[in-house]
Amino acid sequence: MTDTPALAAGQIWKEVDPRFTRFIRIENVGAGRRSISIRTVENVDGRWVDAERSRCSYADPQRFNGKRGNYAFYEAPQP
């Protein structure tokens, strides 16, 4: 996973934390710090749906690097 794709709406990323498994979906990509709008999602019957009590939040683009405590690319958006 050395090649990280450009950030785009609809991508699924996994939080890199050995204590639990959490997936997020990029909702919107803007410019500047804290410009990535994200939402927690879960896979139900092969579809990514909003997790229970999920809400839209924001993340710094630097967090999408695959390192511990950040996010690693998991899946591209389905057409």
PyMOL commands that set and color helices and strands:
alter all, ss='L'
color gray80, all
select helices_A, chain A and resi 61-63
alter helices_A, ss='H'
color red, helices_A
select strands_A, chain A and resi 12-15+23-29+36-44+47-50+57-59+71-75
alter strands_A, ss='S'
color yellow, strands_A
deselect
rebuild
show_as cartoon
